[in-house]
C-alpha cells in the first residue's frame, strides 16, 4: 500500500486554513532525521495570546470592520475577510458580536461615539456664543473631512433607511449631548442678543451637518461636473470659511 501524508495549505499571509490536502507518493518515505539538539540557554519567551486581551481583539475587529462596511456596505462586507485581516476567526467575531448585523451596529455606535466624545472636549460653554458657534462648525467641517469612513457609513445607513440606527439605544443616547450643546450655545447667544430668537436647535444642528457632510459626500461628483478640484489646501480652507460664515450669518441677529 502506498503511504499517505497530510499537508495543510497556507494562505499568502502565512495562516493555515482548515482544509487538508492528500498526496500519494510512489516512493517509500524517507527516514526521519533526528532533530538537532537545542543549545542551552534561556527558554524562548512566549508572546501574549490575543485571546487573553479581548478588549484589544474587539477594538481591532471594529477598526477593520469600519473600513469594510464603509467601503462595501452591509451587504458587500464579508466576515471571512474581516477575520483574515484581524488574525482572528469567524467564530471569535460571532462570539463577540453575535452576527454580521450585530457587528455592523457596533461599528455605527463606535463611529458616533468617537465624534461625540471629541465634541465634548471642545468646552463650548467656556467660549462666548459667537466663538463657540464658529468653533463647533469648524470642528464639524474638519472632522468629517478627516473621517470619510464616517460619511460613507452614514450614507450606507441612509440606504437602509436608518433601520439599524433605530435598533441602537446607544446611538440615540449619544446624540442627546450634541443637541444640548447646540441649544446651550444658541440660547446664550439669544440672551446676549447676538443671535436671532426663532431657530430650533435640531434644525440648526441639521444645517451644520448638511453643509459639512455635502463637502465630503459630493466632492467627487461636484468636482467632476464643474471641473473644479476641491482637495487643494486653498480650496479646503476657503470652503471651510464659507461654511462657518454661512452658519454664523444665518443665526446672527441683525
LOSE-194089 format. One line per field, with one value per residue: residue number from 1; chain; y, x, z negated of N, C-alpha, C in turn. Coordinates in pm, 1 decimal, always signed. Atoms other than C-alpha are relative to their C-alpha. Last residue first. Layout:
<nodes>
nr: NUM ...
kette: A ...
n.c2: Y ...
n.c1: X ...
n.c3: Z ...
ca.c2: Y ...
ca.c1: X ...
ca.c3: Z ...
c.c2: Y ...
c.c1: X ...
c.c3: Z ...
</nodes>
This chain:
<nodes>
nr: 254 253 252 251 250 249 248 247 246 245 244 243 242 241 240 239 238 237 236 235 234 233 232 231 230 229 228 227 226 225 224 223 222 221 220 219 218 217 216 215 214 213 212 211 210 209 208 207 206 205 204 203 202 201 200 199 198 197 196 195 194 193 192 191 190 189 188 187 186 185 184 183 182 181 180 179 178 177 176 175 174 173 172 171 170 169 168 167 166 165 164 163 162 161 160 159 158 157 156 155 154 153 152 151 150 149 148 147 146 145 144 143 142 141 140 139 138 137 136 135 134 133 132 131 130 129 128 127 126 125 124 123 122 121 120 119 118 117 116 115 114 113 112 111 110 109 108 107 106 105 104 103 102 101 100 99 98 97 96 95 94 93 92 91 90 89 88 87 86 85 84 83 82 81 80 79 78 77 76 75 74 73 72 71 70 69 68 67 66 65 64 63 62 61 60 59 58 57 56 55 54 53 52 51 50 49 48 47 46 45 44 43 42 41 40 39 38 37 36 35 34 33 32 31 30 29 28 27 26 25 24 23 22 21 20 19 18 17 16 15 14 13 12 11 10 9 8 7 6 5 4 3 2 1
kette: A A A A A A A A A A A A A A A A A A A A A A A A A A A A A A A A A A A A A A A A A A A A A A A A A A A A A A A A A A A A A A A A A A A A A A A A A A A A A A A A A A A A A A A A A A A A A A A A A A A A A A A A A A A A A A A A A A A A A A A A A A A A A A A A A A A A A A A A A A A A A A A A A A A A A A A A A A A A A A A A A A A A A A A A A A A A A A A A A A A A A A A A A A A A A A A A A A A A A A A A A A A A A A A A A A A A A A A A A A A A A A A A A A A A A A A A A A A A A A A A A A A A A A A A A A A A A A
n.c2: -121.6 -98.6 -132.0 -16.1 +50.2 -105.6 -112.6 +36.4 +16.9 -132.4 -61.9 +72.1 -26.2 -135.0 +2.3 +62.3 -94.1 -112.1 +49.5 +21.6 -130.8 -70.6 -77.9 +62.1 -42.5 +81.8 -81.9 -3.9 -140.3 -73.5 +51.4 -38.2 -145.3 -26.7 +62.2 -75.9 -36.3 +99.9 +126.4 -30.1 -13.5 +133.0 +68.7 -74.1 +8.3 +132.7 +11.5 -89.0 +60.3 +112.2 -60.5 -54.1 +115.2 +53.5 +124.5 +116.2 +80.3 +91.4 -23.4 +95.4 +8.8 -79.4 -109.5 -78.8 -74.3 -106.2 -103.0 -75.4 -86.7 -107.3 -86.4 -79.8 -99.0 -95.4 -86.5 -90.9 -98.0 -107.0 -97.6 -123.9 -73.7 -70.6 -99.3 -113.0 -68.5 -102.8 -29.5 +112.8 +9.3 -104.6 +52.9 +120.9 -12.2 -82.7 +94.1 +90.9 -66.6 +19.9 +138.0 +13.8 -68.5 +80.1 +114.2 -47.2 -36.2 +125.4 +33.5 +134.6 +90.8 +2.6 +77.1 +140.8 +65.2 +1.0 +94.0 +137.0 +31.2 +19.8 +122.1 +114.1 +14.2 +48.4 +139.4 +82.1 -10.1 +73.6 -86.8 -99.2 -96.3 -80.7 -113.3 -92.4 -136.0 -57.0 -33.7 -120.5 -112.5 -13.0 -65.3 -142.2 -67.5 -26.3 -114.0 -117.3 -48.4 -56.5 -127.7 -92.3 -42.4 -95.4 -125.0 -67.9 -46.1 -120.9 -104.9 +12.5 +82.0 -89.5 -135.6 +8.8 +28.8 -119.6 -100.5 +43.6 -31.3 +96.6 +68.7 +117.6 -24.5 -123.8 +16.0 +94.4 -71.1 -97.0 +74.1 +33.4 +142.6 +37.0 +36.3 +117.8 +117.6 +6.0 +98.2 +16.0 -130.5 -41.4 +92.2 -22.8 -136.0 +6.9 +58.8 -88.3 -117.2 +42.9 +28.5 -129.0 -64.1 +76.9 -32.4 -140.1 -13.2 -144.6 -46.8 +38.1 -101.2 +41.2 +2.6 -124.4 +14.3 -67.3 -107.4 +45.4 -39.3 -144.5 -48.0 -58.1 -143.6 -32.1 -45.9 -144.6 -40.8 -43.9 -128.7 +11.5 -13.0 -119.3 +20.5 +41.3 +131.8 +6.5 +139.6 +28.1 +134.0 +52.4 +96.4 +108.6 +128.2 +21.5 +130.3 +62.8 +92.0 -65.7 -86.8 -116.5 -129.5 -112.3 -111.2 -132.2 -114.4 -106.9 -124.6 -84.7 -121.8 -120.1
n.c1: -33.6 +106.5 -33.4 +53.8 +136.5 +88.1 -0.4 +77.6 +139.2 +61.3 +6.5 +100.8 +131.0 +38.4 +21.6 +131.0 +102.9 +4.7 +57.7 +142.6 +63.6 +7.1 -120.9 -88.9 +43.5 -62.0 -61.4 -142.6 -39.4 +98.9 +0.9 -123.8 +4.7 +94.5 -50.2 -111.0 +26.0 +79.7 -72.2 -136.5 -1.1 +16.4 -128.0 -103.1 +23.0 -38.2 -145.5 -60.0 +15.1 -94.2 -132.4 -12.3 -19.4 -135.9 +3.2 -62.5 +106.5 +66.3 +144.0 +66.7 -84.5 +53.6 -95.7 +2.1 +126.5 -9.5 -88.5 +77.4 +98.7 -72.5 -59.5 +106.7 +43.2 -109.9 -2.4 +114.0 -34.2 -90.7 +65.0 +28.3 -122.2 -49.5 +100.5 -13.6 -127.1 +29.2 -102.8 -12.7 +122.2 -11.2 -86.3 +51.3 -20.3 +105.3 +83.5 +53.1 +115.1 +112.3 +48.1 +66.2 +128.4 +85.2 +48.3 +97.9 +120.2 +68.9 +96.1 +53.3 -108.0 -98.5 +59.5 +11.8 -131.1 -58.4 +80.7 -33.7 -133.8 +13.6 +76.5 -84.1 -101.2 +67.1 +39.0 -119.5 -41.5 +86.9 +112.8 -23.7 -99.6 +59.4 +70.0 +30.4 -14.4 -127.4 +11.1 +82.6 -88.1 -99.4 +64.3 +18.9 -127.5 -61.8 +67.8 -21.8 -136.5 -6.8 +71.8 -81.8 -108.6 +56.7 +28.8 -128.2 -42.1 +77.2 -52.7 +38.2 +118.7 +101.3 +2.4 +2.0 +138.2 +79.3 -29.5 +60.1 +143.1 +84.0 +91.1 -66.4 -20.8 -76.1 -134.8 -72.9 -29.2 -105.3 -123.9 -58.2 -4.2 -107.7 -123.8 +15.6 +34.2 +136.0 +81.1 -38.3 +1.6 +139.6 +68.6 -46.0 +40.3 +139.4 +1.5 -74.9 +81.3 +109.7 -57.4 -34.9 +123.9 +52.5 -82.2 +26.8 +122.3 +22.6 -7.7 +123.8 +102.0 +109.7 +132.2 +71.9 +124.9 +111.1 +62.1 +114.1 +129.6 +21.8 +47.4 -106.6 +12.5 +10.6 -126.0 -14.3 +22.9 -127.2 -3.6 -12.9 -138.6 -27.6 +6.8 -127.9 -37.2 -137.3 -43.8 -92.5 -57.1 -27.7 -110.2 +8.9 +38.1 +144.9 +43.2 +94.4 -65.5 -41.3 -115.4 +28.1 -12.0 -23.3 +92.0 -65.0 +92.9 -36.4 +76.5 +19.5 -79.2 +86.2
n.c3: -75.5 +15.3 +51.8 +136.0 +8.0 -49.8 +93.7 +118.5 -39.7 -12.6 +133.7 +78.5 -58.4 +42.9 +145.1 +21.3 -44.1 +95.4 +125.5 -23.1 -15.4 +128.1 +26.7 +97.9 +132.4 +103.7 +104.9 -32.8 -19.3 -79.2 -137.2 -67.2 -20.2 -108.1 -122.7 -59.4 -140.1 -71.7 -15.5 -42.1 -145.8 -58.6 +15.3 -71.8 -144.4 -49.4 +15.0 -100.2 -132.3 -7.0 -11.6 -136.0 -88.6 +16.1 +76.3 -64.3 -60.6 +94.0 -10.6 -87.8 -119.2 -110.9 -17.9 +122.9 +1.0 -100.4 +55.5 +100.4 -65.4 -69.4 +103.0 +61.4 -99.2 -14.8 +119.6 -14.2 -102.2 +43.1 +88.5 -71.3 -33.3 +118.2 +38.2 -92.1 +26.8 +100.9 +100.0 +91.6 +81.1 +102.3 +104.9 +67.0 +144.0 +60.3 +76.9 -100.8 -61.1 +91.8 -9.8 -129.9 +12.3 +88.1 -78.3 -98.6 +75.2 +33.0 -106.0 +24.2 +37.3 -108.7 -109.4 +36.9 +3.0 -134.7 -77.7 +40.3 -51.8 -144.9 -24.7 +36.8 -104.5 -120.7 +21.6 -18.1 -140.5 -92.7 -35.0 -105.0 +48.0 +106.2 -59.2 +109.8 -53.2 +43.5 +141.8 +13.3 -31.2 +107.1 +114.1 -29.2 -21.0 +130.4 +61.9 -84.8 +22.6 +135.4 -0.3 -78.1 +89.0 +96.8 -71.6 -19.3 +131.6 +28.1 -87.4 -140.5 -21.8 -57.2 +54.6 +146.5 +39.2 -30.5 +102.1 +125.4 -5.6 -70.7 +89.1 +57.7 +143.5 +19.7 -54.3 +84.3 +124.8 -28.6 -27.4 +129.2 +28.6 +91.9 -69.5 -85.2 +79.2 +51.0 -72.6 -140.4 -66.8 -15.9 -89.6 -137.1 -38.3 -44.9 -134.2 -90.0 -31.4 -87.3 -132.1 -61.1 -44.4 -112.7 -117.0 -36.0 -80.8 -1.6 +137.2 +67.0 -23.9 -88.4 +61.9 -23.6 -76.1 +66.2 -79.4 -81.4 +52.1 +6.9 +130.4 +79.3 +26.0 +143.2 +59.0 +18.9 +139.6 +55.3 +69.5 +146.0 +43.5 +80.0 +144.3 +57.2 -51.9 -51.0 -4.8 -108.8 +10.4 -134.3 -3.1 -100.2 +56.6 -10.8 -51.0 +92.0 +89.9 +124.0 -24.3 -84.5 +69.6 -91.0 +27.0 -2.5 +1.0 +94.7 -19.9 +119.9 -5.4 +0.0
ca.c2: +9195.5 +8897.1 +8633.4 +8282.9 +8257.3 +8479.6 +8231.4 +7932.8 +8095.4 +8219.0 +7872.4 +7716.5 +7979.1 +7961.5 +7585.9 +7623.3 +7870.0 +7647.9 +7339.4 +7524.5 +7660.8 +7321.8 +7154.7 +6888.0 +7058.3 +7047.0 +7205.6 +7065.2 +7157.9 +6810.7 +6621.1 +6836.9 +6804.8 +6427.4 +6390.3 +6646.8 +6503.5 +6311.6 +6521.6 +6881.1 +6757.0 +6643.1 +6980.7 +7175.8 +6914.4 +6875.0 +7247.4 +7267.9 +6964.2 +7105.9 +7431.0 +7241.7 +7041.5 +7362.5 +7530.0 +7888.9 +8191.4 +8412.6 +8582.9 +8551.2 +8835.6 +8950.0 +8811.7 +8600.7 +8483.5 +8392.3 +8203.2 +8022.2 +7922.8 +7789.0 +7592.2 +7453.4 +7339.2 +7169.9 +7006.4 +6878.8 +6739.1 +6579.5 +6393.1 +6228.7 +5956.9 +5846.4 +5758.3 +5590.2 +5368.9 +5281.9 +5102.6 +4933.5 +5260.9 +5300.7 +4965.8 +5057.2 +5413.8 +5399.8 +5115.4 +5346.9 +5601.5 +5351.7 +5340.5 +5719.9 +5731.3 +5469.4 +5657.6 +5981.9 +5811.0 +5646.9 +5995.7 +6085.3 +6386.2 +6591.9 +6497.6 +6607.6 +6935.4 +7050.2 +6952.1 +7126.8 +7446.1 +7445.9 +7393.1 +7655.4 +7911.5 +7850.4 +7879.0 +8197.6 +8365.1 +8229.3 +8344.8 +8041.8 +7837.4 +7652.2 +7532.7 +7309.7 +7148.4 +6817.1 +6716.5 +6732.8 +6480.5 +6228.5 +6291.6 +6219.1 +5891.2 +5771.4 +5811.2 +5587.2 +5335.7 +5302.0 +5254.0 +4984.4 +4816.0 +4811.6 +4648.3 +4385.6 +4293.3 +4279.5 +4032.1 +3827.0 +3758.8 +4042.1 +3891.1 +3518.6 +3585.0 +3752.2 +3464.2 +3202.4 +3394.6 +3370.4 +3605.3 +3746.9 +4081.6 +4094.0 +3729.9 +3772.7 +4083.2 +3897.8 +3598.1 +3834.3 +3973.2 +4328.0 +4363.5 +4351.8 +4586.6 +4840.0 +4782.3 +5068.1 +5192.1 +4836.7 +4718.6 +5025.2 +5004.8 +4626.6 +4671.6 +4910.5 +4715.1 +4389.4 +4555.2 +4705.4 +4367.0 +4199.1 +4475.2 +4442.9 +4061.4 +4054.0 +3693.5 +3571.4 +3775.6 +3544.5 +3704.8 +3604.8 +3319.4 +3398.9 +3144.9 +2947.2 +3093.6 +2897.0 +2553.3 +2476.8 +2254.0 +1914.0 +1874.7 +1678.4 +1318.3 +1285.3 +1084.7 +804.9 +887.9 +757.3 +494.4 +625.2 +629.9 +915.5 +988.4 +1343.7 +1444.3 +1804.8 +1904.0 +2215.2 +2412.5 +2710.9 +2784.1 +3148.7 +3268.1 +3584.4 +3427.1 +3141.0 +2807.2 +2456.4 +2187.4 +1868.6 +1506.4 +1212.0 +882.2 +575.9 +347.0 +0.0
ca.c1: -2924.3 -2917.9 -2682.1 -2821.0 -2786.4 -2478.6 -2297.1 -2399.7 -2280.5 -1957.8 -1857.4 -1944.9 -1754.5 -1453.3 -1434.8 -1476.9 -1188.5 -963.2 -1047.2 -985.7 -650.7 -538.8 -628.8 -898.9 -1195.5 -1060.0 -1306.8 -1421.7 -1783.1 -1928.9 -1619.8 -1568.5 -1933.4 -1924.1 -1606.0 -1698.3 -2041.6 -2004.9 -1719.2 -1843.0 -2200.5 -2145.0 -2014.3 -2310.1 -2563.2 -2422.3 -2440.2 -2793.6 -2904.3 -2763.6 -2952.5 -3274.5 -3220.2 -3166.7 -3482.9 -3431.6 -3653.6 -3457.6 -3198.0 -2843.7 -2627.1 -2878.5 -2674.2 -2975.7 -3006.7 -2638.0 -2666.9 -2968.2 -2769.3 -2472.2 -2696.0 -2908.7 -2603.5 -2464.8 -2798.6 -2822.0 -2468.8 -2546.7 -2857.7 -2679.0 -2509.1 -2839.0 -2997.5 -2675.8 -2675.3 -3044.1 -2948.5 -3217.8 -3317.6 -2958.1 -3000.1 -3302.4 -3194.1 -3346.7 -3111.6 -2971.4 -2940.8 -2718.0 -2488.7 -2462.5 -2387.8 -2115.4 -1974.7 -1953.9 -1783.2 -1536.6 -1457.0 -1300.2 -1068.5 -1324.7 -1593.3 -1376.6 -1265.3 -1615.9 -1763.2 -1478.1 -1526.4 -1899.5 -1844.0 -1570.1 -1777.3 -2069.0 -1849.9 -1689.2 -2028.4 -2155.6 -1853.9 -1642.8 -1627.7 -1953.5 -1802.9 -1561.6 -1437.8 -1379.2 -1745.7 -1716.7 -1433.0 -1653.7 -1943.0 -1723.0 -1594.5 -1926.5 -2091.1 -1835.8 -1832.7 -2210.9 -2208.2 -1941.0 -2138.2 -2444.1 -2240.3 -2105.2 -2458.3 -2563.5 -2283.9 -2392.8 -2331.6 -2078.4 -1813.7 -1872.0 -1961.9 -1625.5 -1449.4 -1621.3 -1534.6 -1171.5 -891.3 -585.8 -762.8 -743.9 -847.9 -1147.2 -1264.4 -1235.2 -1432.8 -1696.3 -1760.1 -1869.7 -2092.6 -2434.8 -2351.9 -2177.1 -1862.5 -1623.4 -1774.5 -1857.0 -1500.3 -1331.1 -1539.6 -1493.2 -1115.4 -1136.3 -1413.1 -1215.8 -904.5 -1104.7 -1263.3 -921.3 -778.8 -1067.5 -1046.0 -681.1 -616.6 -743.1 -467.3 -213.0 +96.2 +418.0 +605.0 +957.5 +1201.8 +1378.0 +1711.0 +2015.7 +2141.7 +2166.1 +1893.8 +1996.8 +1930.7 +1618.8 +1663.2 +1634.8 +1330.9 +1373.0 +1247.4 +903.1 +897.0 +845.5 +510.8 +371.4 +1.7 -86.9 -388.9 -481.6 -645.7 -861.4 -857.9 -666.4 -317.8 -216.0 +105.1 -30.0 -36.3 -265.0 -144.0 -248.2 -209.0 -47.7 -144.0 +70.0 -39.0 +187.6 +128.6 +0.0
ca.c3: -1257.5 -1492.5 -1362.6 -1322.9 -945.3 -942.0 -1164.7 -954.3 -630.4 -789.6 -907.7 -570.6 -368.9 -598.5 -547.1 -170.2 -152.4 -362.4 -153.6 +173.7 +54.9 -75.6 +257.4 +243.5 +413.6 +768.3 +1008.9 +1339.1 +1261.0 +1309.4 +1195.0 +886.0 +783.6 +836.9 +632.8 +365.7 +300.0 -27.1 -167.0 -129.4 -145.1 -504.9 -622.5 -484.4 -593.5 -944.0 -1017.7 -877.4 -1075.9 -1400.7 -1339.8 -1271.4 -1591.8 -1790.9 -1656.4 -1541.7 -1622.1 -1863.3 -1644.6 -1775.4 -1917.7 -2179.2 -2472.0 -2567.0 -2208.4 -2200.9 -2527.9 -2383.6 -2074.7 -2265.4 -2502.5 -2217.5 -2023.4 -2336.6 -2418.1 -2061.0 -2090.5 -2427.9 -2302.1 -2009.0 -2211.6 -2368.5 -2033.9 -1927.3 -2236.7 -2200.9 -1882.1 -1674.6 -1510.7 -1397.1 -1223.6 -1015.2 -934.5 -587.2 -485.4 -216.4 -497.3 -676.3 -375.6 -364.6 -737.7 -697.0 -397.2 -595.9 -889.0 -650.5 -514.4 -850.3 -801.6 -608.4 -859.8 -1148.8 -992.0 -897.2 -1233.0 -1415.0 -1215.3 -1287.5 -1660.6 -1683.0 -1493.1 -1729.5 -2038.4 -1908.6 -1865.9 -2198.8 -2404.4 -2498.4 -2819.9 -2745.1 -2417.8 -2605.6 -2280.3 -2461.4 -2433.7 -2055.8 -2075.6 -2255.3 -2016.1 -1714.5 -1856.3 -1999.0 -1658.6 -1489.0 -1775.8 -1764.2 -1386.9 -1415.2 -1694.1 -1466.8 -1186.5 -1426.0 -1532.3 -1167.4 -1098.3 -1397.5 -1767.6 -1819.2 -2047.1 -1986.1 -1622.7 -1572.7 -1751.8 -1535.4 -1221.1 -1324.5 -1425.2 -1261.2 -1208.7 -828.9 -791.5 -1024.6 -840.4 -510.3 -636.3 -785.2 -437.6 -353.6 -47.1 -210.8 -498.3 -279.4 -75.9 -160.9 -486.2 -596.3 -530.4 -681.8 -998.0 -1012.6 -1028.6 -1322.1 -1495.1 -1473.6 -1614.0 -1902.1 -1976.6 -1988.2 -2206.8 -2450.8 -2444.2 -2557.7 -2661.8 -2325.4 -2164.3 -2327.9 -2476.3 -2301.2 -2464.7 -2574.5 -2439.2 -2712.7 -2820.9 -2712.9 -2632.5 -2262.2 -2130.5 -1996.9 -1629.6 -1544.6 -1429.3 -1053.6 -960.0 -710.8 -362.8 -280.5 -8.9 +343.0 +525.6 +321.7 +270.3 +161.6 -44.9 -100.9 -430.8 -456.5 -786.9 -661.7 -786.0 -817.3 -646.6 -491.4 -144.5 -256.2 -385.1 -277.9 -542.1 -423.2 -502.8 -409.7 -254.5 -220.0 +83.0 +0.0
c.c2: +123.6 +129.3 +91.9 +141.0 +26.3 -41.2 +110.0 +118.1 -32.5 -11.1 +133.2 +64.3 -64.4 +34.8 +135.2 -5.5 -56.5 +98.9 +113.1 -46.9 -14.8 +134.3 +72.5 +80.6 -48.8 +55.2 -91.3 +87.9 +17.4 +141.0 +79.9 -45.3 +47.0 +149.5 +28.0 -60.6 +66.9 +29.1 -95.7 -126.3 +21.8 +6.1 -137.2 -71.9 +68.7 -8.1 -131.7 -6.4 +85.7 -66.2 -108.8 +60.0 +45.3 -118.7 -62.0 -120.3 -125.0 -94.2 -110.2 +30.6 -101.5 +6.7 +91.8 +120.4 +91.6 +83.5 +116.4 +106.3 +85.1 +99.4 +118.4 +98.8 +92.3 +109.6 +105.6 +94.6 +97.6 +104.0 +110.9 +103.0 +135.2 +84.8 +84.0 +108.8 +123.6 +79.3 +111.7 +31.2 -115.0 -2.7 +103.6 -40.5 -121.8 +4.4 +72.3 -109.1 -85.2 +72.0 -23.0 -140.7 -10.9 +61.3 -91.9 -117.6 +44.5 +27.0 -133.1 -36.0 -143.7 -103.1 -8.7 -82.1 -149.5 -79.1 -13.3 -101.8 -141.3 -38.9 -29.3 -131.6 -120.8 -20.3 -57.4 -148.2 -88.9 +7.7 -67.1 +92.2 +112.0 +105.5 +93.0 +128.4 +105.7 +141.8 +65.2 +45.8 +131.3 +120.3 +19.3 +72.6 +149.2 +80.5 +34.8 +124.3 +126.4 +57.8 +67.6 +137.9 +96.6 +50.6 +106.9 +134.4 +74.0 +56.9 +131.3 +110.0 -21.7 -70.8 +79.9 +139.8 -12.6 -21.0 +126.8 +102.6 -35.8 +49.3 -95.1 -69.8 -118.5 +29.3 +122.0 -15.3 -89.3 +76.3 +95.9 -76.6 -25.1 -147.9 -43.8 -45.9 -125.7 -127.5 -7.1 -85.1 -15.3 +134.4 +42.0 -88.8 +28.1 +137.0 -2.6 -51.4 +93.1 +119.4 -39.8 -19.9 +132.9 +65.2 -72.4 +40.4 +143.8 +27.5 +150.6 +42.0 -34.4 +110.4 -35.9 -8.6 +134.3 -7.8 +56.6 +117.1 -54.8 +29.2 +150.7 +47.7 +47.9 +150.7 +36.5 +34.2 +149.0 +44.7 +29.7 +137.3 -12.8 +0.1 +127.2 -22.7 -50.6 -143.3 -6.0 -147.1 -28.0 -133.1 -51.7 -90.1 -114.8 -141.3 -5.7 -131.2 -70.0 -94.9 +63.3 +87.3 +111.7 +128.7 +114.7 +105.3 +129.1 +114.6 +101.1 +127.0 +84.8 +124.4
c.c1: -56.1 +43.5 -121.3 +23.6 -60.6 -147.2 -95.8 -8.3 -88.3 -148.1 -73.4 -16.6 -110.7 -138.5 -48.3 -34.5 -139.3 -110.1 -14.4 -69.5 -151.1 -71.7 -14.0 +125.9 +93.4 -37.7 +56.6 +77.2 +148.7 +48.5 -94.1 +3.3 +124.0 -4.5 -93.7 +48.9 +118.1 -9.9 -76.4 +82.4 +141.6 +12.1 -1.9 +134.6 +111.0 -10.8 +47.8 +152.9 +66.5 -6.0 +106.8 +138.8 +12.2 +26.3 +139.9 -6.9 +53.4 -105.1 -77.8 -149.4 -56.7 +95.0 -38.8 +93.0 -6.4 -126.2 +14.2 +85.3 -75.8 -98.5 +74.3 +57.7 -104.4 -36.1 +108.7 -6.3 -115.1 +30.6 +97.0 -75.6 -28.9 +122.4 +51.0 -101.3 +13.5 +126.0 -42.6 +92.5 +3.8 -122.0 +29.7 +84.8 -42.7 +8.2 -113.6 -86.1 -60.5 -124.3 -121.1 -57.0 -77.8 -139.1 -89.1 -58.5 -110.3 -128.4 -71.9 -105.0 -46.5 +108.8 +93.9 -54.4 -12.3 +129.8 +54.1 -76.0 +43.8 +134.8 -10.8 -70.1 +90.1 +100.6 -65.7 -31.9 +120.5 +41.9 -84.6 -119.9 +25.7 +96.5 -57.9 -65.7 -23.1 +22.9 +127.6 -7.4 -76.1 +90.5 +97.5 -63.7 -19.5 +128.4 +61.3 -65.1 +27.6 +138.0 +9.2 -65.2 +94.4 +108.3 -55.7 -20.5 +132.1 +35.8 -72.5 +67.1 -35.2 -128.7 -122.4 -14.3 -13.7 -145.0 -81.9 +21.0 -66.8 -144.1 -85.7 -87.3 +64.3 +29.9 +86.2 +144.1 +80.3 +39.3 +116.6 +131.4 +69.8 -9.2 +113.6 +132.4 -6.2 -23.5 -144.7 -99.9 +25.4 -9.9 -145.0 -74.7 +38.5 -51.4 -142.0 -4.1 +70.7 -84.7 -109.3 +57.8 +28.5 -126.6 -52.6 +80.1 -29.2 -124.3 -21.0 -0.5 -129.8 -102.1 -107.9 -138.7 -67.7 -125.1 -120.5 -62.7 -111.7 -136.0 -13.0 -55.2 +116.5 -3.3 -21.7 +131.2 +22.5 -22.8 +140.1 +11.5 +7.5 +144.7 +36.0 -16.9 +130.4 +32.9 +137.0 +45.6 +87.8 +72.7 +15.4 +124.5 -1.0 -29.9 -149.5 -48.7 -93.9 +66.0 +50.8 +122.8 -30.9 +5.4 +34.6 -103.4 +79.3 -96.8 +44.5 -71.6 -25.2 +89.3
c.c3: -65.1 +68.6 -6.5 -55.7 -137.5 -4.8 +45.4 -96.7 -121.7 +36.5 +7.3 -137.8 -82.6 +51.0 -50.0 -148.2 -24.1 +36.5 -100.8 -127.9 +16.9 +8.4 -133.8 -29.9 -109.6 -137.1 -108.3 -97.5 +26.0 +33.2 +88.8 +144.5 +76.0 +30.8 +117.6 +131.7 +69.5 +149.1 +91.8 +21.8 +50.5 +151.8 +67.5 -5.2 +78.6 +151.8 +59.4 -5.5 +108.0 +138.4 +12.6 +21.9 +145.2 +92.2 -3.2 -93.9 +70.3 +60.2 -71.4 +4.9 +100.1 +119.8 +115.2 +8.5 -121.3 +8.2 +97.1 -68.2 -101.3 +60.0 +63.1 -103.0 -60.7 +100.2 +10.5 -119.6 +21.8 +106.9 -41.1 -83.6 +62.3 +32.5 -116.8 -32.4 +87.9 -33.1 -94.4 -117.4 -99.1 -90.6 -108.1 -119.5 -79.9 -152.9 -73.5 -65.3 +111.3 +49.5 -88.6 +17.3 +130.9 -11.2 -84.0 +77.6 +95.9 -77.4 -25.1 +106.1 -18.6 -28.4 +119.6 +116.2 -26.5 +2.1 +141.7 +84.5 -35.8 +60.8 +149.2 +30.8 -26.6 +112.9 +125.1 -16.0 +28.3 +146.3 +108.2 +15.6 +100.0 -53.1 -105.4 +51.9 -106.6 +52.0 -53.0 -145.4 -9.0 +25.1 -116.2 -118.0 +24.0 +15.1 -134.9 -59.9 +80.0 -28.4 -136.2 +4.2 +71.0 -94.1 -95.1 +67.9 +6.0 -137.3 -25.7 +81.0 +147.0 +42.8 +45.5 -61.3 -151.5 -41.2 +23.3 -109.8 -132.1 +4.1 +82.9 -103.7 -71.6 -146.7 -27.9 +47.2 -93.4 -125.2 +20.5 +18.1 -133.8 -34.8 -90.1 +58.7 +86.1 -78.7 -46.0 +78.5 +149.5 +71.9 +25.0 +99.5 +144.9 +42.0 +55.8 +143.0 +98.1 +41.2 +99.3 +139.6 +68.0 +55.7 +123.6 +123.2 +41.2 +84.0 -9.9 -145.2 -71.6 +14.1 +100.6 -61.6 +17.0 +87.0 -73.5 +73.6 +86.7 -57.1 +0.5 -133.0 -85.6 -19.3 -145.4 -66.6 -16.7 -143.4 -51.2 -63.2 -150.9 -45.0 -75.0 -148.9 -59.1 +45.0 +66.5 -9.0 +123.4 -13.1 +143.3 -4.2 +99.6 -47.6 +5.3 +60.8 -94.2 -96.9 -128.4 +10.0 +95.7 -78.3 +91.5 -21.4 +0.0 +16.0 -102.9 +37.1 -123.3 +0.0
</nodes>
